Amino acid sequence: MTGLWRRIDQRLVAPGPGFRVAEVQILLAAVIALRLATRDWTLVAERPAALRDGLTVLSWYTGIPAPWALVVAQVVGLGCALLVLAQVRPHLAFVGLWVAYTSLTALWGSSGKVMHNDVLTVLVAAVFLFASGPPRSGWSEVRVRYGWPPRAALAVLALAYFVSGAQKLVHSGPEWVFGDTMVWVLRLGLSAHLSGGVEPVGQDLAHVVAEHGWMAVSLAGGALLLELTAPVWLAIRRTRIPFVAAVTLMHGSIWLFIGLDYSAWPLTVAAVAVPMALAPDRALWRRPAAVSAAGAPRR
């Protein structure tokens, strides 16, 4: 067991090319910028303070934020995202982007129904608060400080999905798959729009699945299996792209059947897993000088 953990540690902190950490950082910044730009954050100010009892990093704040303050946080976050995309003081800009995004999502999630739409993005992006990216002239350099952040982001992805699946087993056991859980989830999704929720796009298909138990069991079992095996998918370079496709299908079906938008999850997975699916000496959009296989192991 000690040898296994030693090998995992060595793999996590192995040297990597500078362009890889920059690519993942830029893609995560793009995902966060999209989330910031496509939501009306001033709606938080319209919610009564009495409803703000969700457990978030801003649980200590019990007041109602002013609409202008929410807009300022949004604009600052988008400005920081542009700096990251342009690679102008990228680390400092990414910290500012993460703080703005986390603050707004915490305020949004602290009232009403507890949702986890942005949790994965916040957790994965937090890795890059401690990451040191390369200078413009150092994208092809191979160093340990460039190797660990993308791999740590993969580890966070794997752990998040695994824990999500494990929690289903802890609280519901095999009944989560073989019981009526998925049937009722689909039926609640079909009726959500009657109480002010979003009407599912694929409500007719969801009705068909809910009426056929074997379909619901297959849907639940496939989702649970994907979550529990996420560490395996993400540990192997060649299976990272298929994992992106699989989680996109899973979260897409949630939106199609229930109307819940979890698009940030597959986007975050893609931002990390797609660059990390490439050979260590192959850049996603640049072609810097080749790096040695010894410096960036093909894993």
Secondary structure, 3 states (H helix, E strand, C coil): CHHHHHHHHHHHCCCEEHHHHHHHHHHHHHHHHHHHHCCCHHHHHHCCHHHECCCCCCCCCCCCCCHHHHHHHHHHHHHHHHHHHCCCCHHHHHHHHHHHHHHHHHHHHCECCCCCCCHHHHHHHHHHHCCCCCCHHHCCCEEHHHHHHHHHHHHHHHHHHHHHHHHHHHHHCCHHHHCCHHHHHHHHHHHHHHHCCCCCCCHHHHHHHHHCHHHHHHHHHHHHHHHHCHHHHHHCHHHHHHHHHHHHHHHHHHHHHHCCCCCHHHHHHHHHHHHHCCCCCCCCCCCCCCCCCCCCCCC
